[in-house]
Amino acid sequence: MALRISLLRCCCSLGFLLLAGSRTTAEVGLGFIHPLQACDPKVVSACEAAPADGKEHVHTFIVNGLDPLQLANLNGMTGYLRRLGFPQTHYEPLLSYRATKRHIREIRQSDPDAKIVLVGYSAGALVVRRLANDLQREDIAVDRLVYLGGDFIPNTQGSRPSNVATVVNIRGHGSIFSGRDLFFNGADLDHASNLRLDSRHFLLPSREQTMDTLASELASLAKDSHLAIAARQHEETQTIAGRQREESSTTGLPNTDLPNTDLPNTDLPNMGLPTTGLPSTGQPRNRIEEKSPLEVYPTSHSRPGTEPAPKP
């Protein structure tokens, strides 16, 4: 037991030296020590049945704590959620607060149907708590705020900002650095979904119940995003159709809306004018109708004493 604790302290000390590292540390690590448990088949089926266009708009940010060596296997969690069909799942180191905030701001500006999910593990729970409160000041909505092993998250209003739709609080046993369950072990939050697991701190992210909860929340958001996209497209279609009706009614006014300049012939005295209202040129409207057939097609007359010309 003492050897295990010494080895763990040595790994954490090396991790602190790499704490300022980038996201590349998520590609490797010691996550194989705590292999990820797959979700329940029903949850997997729900994720597969979720609309694909909705899953494209679910943006999940998983913020790590003081675990750059990936002992808690957050990199495995990120990859597993991507394989479930949520490609916009991002792993964020502890020191990437400003970059994450800027990324969320850009998403909200470019994607009106985006669903934002913040997941904070261990000390990362404090980061997402602060991030949600800062986004509240900018009137940026957060759809899910997940505290994962938030041993230092208090039951106060700041832990559930008004811009957050749903707060999920998943707790296990406290970290060994905070005295396990003696001093800091988090708290149940009011108006939140609280889940308590009988699991060690570093095992918490890889447990089946944790993955089931996260995957179910993402599938629900995918459906909501799909409905929002369909409603927006329907509204845009109705708007375009309304504009086309307005344009057609504007360009195709009936003749009663314009002054009538063609007076009927009955209102004028009969002066031999044609019905078209133009002055007469002395020409009949239709020679065939005005003249008799004899006048239109006169027969030839012979002089006296001569025979009439034979008809052709």
Helices and strands as residue ranges (DSSP letters): H 2-17, G 23-26, G 31-33, H 41-49, H 52-55, E 58-63, H 74-83, E 89-92, H 97-110, E 115-121, H 123-137, E 142-148, G 157-159, E 164-171, G 176-178, E 193-196, G 201-206, H 208-251, G 255-257, G 265-267, H 287-290, H 293-296
